[in-house]
Amino acid sequence: MPHTYAIEVTDIGPRSDGADGPSYDFTFTSHDDLNEILARIQRRGLFDETESKVFVTGLKLLGGVLLKHRREPLFAELGPAFGQFMKTLKAGTKAEGVQGAT
């Protein structure tokens, strides 16, 4: 069963004109439970709490785009490297006694 997520990105830094920063939002679906993956990554202790969230979210977003556009020239070099990275990540997780990281 797919999971649906909402992302909102808002520029919260100070602006010279005093106006609110720009923002955007979107939704996406994943066959994976990102909260479960986050818990697995946090158990591994690779990153602090915030960086773990950034890593998991970014990885899943990039992976989804790569998968959808894998036959396009733009991704010709990145696709195989990303695939190897995911294999290494998952192998490390299994070696530590946790089933699959993504």
C-alpha positions in Angstrom: 0.0 0.0 0.0 1.5 3.3 -1.0 2.2 6.0 1.5 1.4 9.7 0.7 3.5 12.5 2.1 3.3 16.3 2.1 6.4 18.5 2.0 6.5 22.3 2.6 9.7 24.3 2.0 9.7 27.8 3.3 12.6 30.3 3.3 12.8 31.4 6.9 16.0 33.3 6.7 16.1 37.1 7.2 15.5 39.0 4.0 16.7 42.5 3.3 13.3 43.7 2.1 11.6 42.4 5.2 9.1 40.3 3.2 8.3 36.7 3.9 10.6 34.3 2.1 9.2 32.3 -0.8 7.8 28.8 -0.2 6.5 25.8 -2.1 4.8 22.6 -1.2 4.0 19.3 -2.9 2.9 15.8 -2.2 4.4 12.5 -3.3 3.8 8.8 -2.8 6.2 6.1 -1.9 5.8 2.3 -1.6 8.1 2.7 1.5 7.1 3.9 5.0 9.5 6.8 5.4 9.0 6.8 9.2 10.1 3.2 9.4 13.2 3.9 7.2 14.0 7.0 9.4 13.9 4.8 12.5 16.3 2.3 10.9 18.7 5.0 9.8 18.6 6.6 13.3 19.3 3.3 14.9 22.5 3.0 12.8 23.7 6.3 14.3 25.0 7.6 10.9 23.6 11.2 11.4 22.1 13.4 14.0 18.3 13.5 14.3 17.8 16.4 11.8 20.3 15.1 9.3 18.7 11.7 9.4 15.4 13.2 8.3 17.1 15.2 5.5 19.0 12.1 4.4 15.9 9.8 4.2 13.6 12.4 2.7 16.2 13.5 0.1 17.2 10.0 -0.8 13.6 8.9 -1.4 12.8 12.0 -3.4 15.9 11.7 -5.6 15.4 7.9 -5.9 11.8 8.4 -7.1 12.8 10.9 -9.8 15.8 8.7 -10.9 13.5 5.6 -11.2 10.9 7.5 -13.2 13.4 9.1 -15.6 16.1 6.3 -15.6 16.2 6.0 -19.4 16.9 9.7 -20.0 20.4 10.9 -20.8 20.6 13.3 -17.9 20.6 10.3 -15.5 22.9 8.0 -17.5 25.8 8.4 -15.1 24.0 9.0 -11.9 21.6 6.0 -12.1 24.2 3.2 -11.8 26.1 5.1 -9.1 22.9 5.6 -7.1 22.0 2.0 -7.5 25.4 0.9 -6.1 25.0 3.4 -3.3 21.6 1.9 -2.3 23.1 -1.6 -2.4 25.9 -0.5 -0.1 23.5 1.3 2.2 21.2 -1.7 2.4 24.1 -4.2 2.9 25.4 -2.2 5.8 22.0 -2.1 7.4 21.6 -5.9 7.1 25.0 -6.5 8.4 24.0 -4.5 11.5 20.9 -6.7 12.0 18.3 -4.3 10.5 16.3 -5.4 7.5 16.8 -3.1 4.4 17.2 0.7 4.8 14.9 1.7 2.0 
